[in-house]
Amino acid sequence: MTITQLQYVLAVAEHQNFTLAAEKCFVTQPTLSMQVQKLEDELDILIFDRGKKPIS
């Protein structure tokens, strides 16, 4: 787990949108998604339900 991954998770939680969170973090959406996925895999949990709009 890295500080950057935690910052990305917080941004997604705040904006409830991966694309907007990526813009606010100055990274591409695939980069942000990949880092969140890595954290989910590392912790063996699902942080965000990507099937819902807005993300929860």
N, C-alpha and C positions, 0 to 999 in steps of 0.2 A: 504494500500500500504506500502510495506516495502523496505528498501534499498536493501535487498537481491533480491527481485523480480525485482527491477530496474536494478540491476547488471546482472541478468539473461537475461532480455530483451536486454540490451546493448550487451551482449555476442552473443546472437542469431543474432542480427542485424549485428554485426561485422563479424561473421563467416558464416552467412546465412545457418546454419545447426544446428539442435538441439543437435545431438550427439556430434559434435565437441565442441559446446558451453558448454555442460555439462562437457566434459573432461577438458576444460580450467577453469571451475569453481569448479572442483574437487567434482562433485556430479554425481549421476546417471542421465541418460536421462529422466526416468520417473519422478524423483524428479523435475528436471528443467521444464519439460512440465507441471507438475501439478501446480507449482508456477506461471508460465506464464498464465495458464488457470484461476487460481484464480484471478489474477490481471485483466485479460480480463473480467471476470464475475463481479468483483467489480466495474470496470469502465464502464461496459456495452458496450464495444467496441471490435472489432477484431483487434488485434495488428499485427498478422502475418497471411498471407494467406498460410495455410499449404498444399494446393492442388498444389502449384507450386514448381518446382525445378529450381533454388534455391529458398529458402523461401523469400517471399517479404512482 
